[in-house]
Amino acid sequence: MKIGFMFGDRRLILFVLIFLPILLHAQETIKPRPSPVSLVTARYKDTYLKITYSQPHKRGRIIYGNLVPFGQLWRTGANEATEITITRDIIINNTQLKAGTYSLFSIPEKESWTIIINNDLGLWGAYNYNDKLDVMRFTVPVQILQGAVYEPFTILVDQKNNKAEIVLLWDSVRVSIPIQFNEPKLP
């Protein structure tokens, strides 16, 4: 009996030698993000609201005025710019916002934040932010939480029937954005 490699065996060995390291390396490089993607949703009758954002964590850092500087544009989260999607028009801070998907930016200050709804999508951070694409800007007050600290940046929707607030929480800061769902139109 003759022991040896046939031509097909050599191609298989060559294939394994070339692609096995690539496959092993790909498995090594997939790691969880330090600021994981999070999703918050709300529904009122036929209107659906969804906010997609990444959650940075405090990790012992000074957040506002340091990691997130006062007076500077912030993506309102980490990684990609935060996006808000609505399936029907809503009222946000007493102004109508058409159904669609928007980026949500903010400019934090000690006592108030400027909230920005922008038409540009798919942005990484706020690096290519274009204020000409702003749909609306408004200011909301800051609330300092006494005795509570939020480790991850958190967005939630506090809803009572057709009225709600989009609540931004991180460290000991709470910011609320008032919204109102419109009643469905009758046929």
Secondary structure, DSSP 8 states (H G I E B T S, - for coil): ------HHHHHHHHHHHHHHHHHHHHHHH----SS-EEEEEEEETTEEEEEEEE--B-TT--TBTTTB-TTS-B-SSSSB-EEEEESS-EEETTEEE-SEEEEEEEEE-SSEEEEEEES--S-BTTTT--GGGEEEEEEEEEEE-SS--EEEEEEEEEEETTEEEEEEEEETEEEEEEEEE------
